[in-house]
Amino acid sequence: MRAVLCDRFEGIRALRLGETAEPLPAEDEILIDVHAASVSYMDYLMICGGYQMRPPLPYVPGTDAAGVVVAVGDKVVRFRIGDRVACANWFGGYAQRMVAKASKSARIPANVDFIPGSTVLHAYMTAWYAFVDRARLRAGETVLITGAAGGVGLACVEVARLLGGRVIAAVGSAAKAPIVREYGAEEVIDYSHEDVRERIIEPTSDEGVDVCVDNIGGKLFGALARLMRWNGRLIPMGFAGGEIPTLPMNLPLLKNYSIVGVFAGSWTTKFPDEAADAADKLMSLVGEGKLRPHIDRVVPLERAAEALSAVAERSVQGRIVLQVS
């Protein structure tokens, strides 16, 4: 089958379009004909060797895809051949066919195209797990989200608003402000030239934020750690800025706030039934129009390197999608 292959953990230059053997589904997996595959920052980190997982080389990148089921494992009861589904795996999406566990897959509503369908599971499952399970966000609470215009960031904006949160979005350039406002942010901070700490004072009456989701890391995280409200929840979700931060522990001590880790990939593996229910719920919300995945652009499979370059440069709003079939 045709696929994008990574031969070395050396980033985009190590990618090529080639042929590889078609995967076979295990007893708890499905095999799909891929129509669309979402491009994520996790994909980029993995091809660079910067992710905690290193698949055997050569491997096919791609965490999320959508298509039609063509085979099911012996123990799969949730899906049948012919079902339209989205699925998530650690890799394998940039190909004509992909396998995924049934518990990490969900039917796509009839009114949802494969392109937006392919962007739901990784980004929205992360946001859902963060706010519903880990932070237990309550209606009326103030939420600060950094990297808010990216795939996971924009999903966080939407999910927080859906749950009744008041969203403050922090973005890396003025060009990204309109999209986060469109998706529900009441306040927008451009941290490329604005002081985040100063900008938080007025909209929070100098009390700080209840929940903070940080996708950037580095020095920005240090500023966020000083912006938390009493009993707040500070969530380190990613380090797109390239630096894993440290934290003076007197800060959460003095304000009695929590540092709450969010790694949705591990959650979906350890609690597959919970994850499957969440995936179905999110797909229903997309079908109802309550969640609206934003597609930055659609490019053919052979331009995967271009798509990953845009992700690496942090110029993407929402998700880029590869058209596979």
Phi, psi and omega in degrees: 000156179279138183201159168274129183242140174253117184269335183213154178276065183232023175082204189298327181294343181268008180267148174209154174268125183205198179246142177213164181292144177290134180289156178246134181286137171286179187296336180252020185240164171240157175244130181238149163283116185280126173261324181212146178226131180278147181250124185236164176294330175299320176302316181295314179301320184292319179291340177272353184080013183264002179264161182289349178246138175233102180294157174299137182272152347287153179224164180260117177291172173118109182274331189230138176209166176220145181179210186241133180293129178244347176200151178227148176289164186299332183260007181276124178240347184283337187226156176230161176303133181101346179294142172272122187221159164250146180215156181232143176209171179292332180195175176111355187282335184275060185205169180290334177221148184217146172253152176203154176294144179300327181290344178253029181226160180208145175293141176267128178304152185299332182269008181248128180286160178298328185296302175294328179301328182287348185260000192278310196295309183295307186289309186283328175296321177298313180297317181297313179299319181298311188273323184276312186270313188272307182275339184050056182300134178252147179304136180095346179285152180267130183239129174251129182234122175264158186060037193288346181267351179283183184300305179289320181300315181292325175297322177296319177301312183295313184293319178299318178294318179301325181274000176095011178284154173263116192259129168249120184257130175252126184233163185268000177198158181296332181296339183268354182297316184300321184291321181288328174294317179302326184268006168120001179289131179277328178230146179231132177243128176264098187283001174289336178216357179255148176277113185300318182298317179294321184287341181278337187303307185292307184294344179249011183053036178063022179259348181089185186250152180282317181226133177232125176251119182248119177259359190254313182080203178063212183295331180301321180300322179299322177291319181297324182297343179260005183249007186277143176276160175308132182066022178285174179228115180259120188247106170282112186251333181194171185226056183297338177287349175095354183235125175279120188277165169246165186223126171293117189287353174292338182293306176294333178296312186292327181255005176056037177257165186251145168262118188242111178286145177225110174228090187296330180300319178289321178301314182295333178281317183282331183230069187297325181292317177299316181296318179297319178297318179295319179298317178296320179297315181296319179296324176297318179295324175294316179299328180277356181080010180277339170236136186229088179306132181265125181258114179293312177192162176240129180229156179290162183306321183293350177255028180300321180298320177297318180296317180292327176298318179296320177296316180298325180279356180057040178258002185269136172251118187077231183232144164270142180236138175269128175274115186259314183223000000 
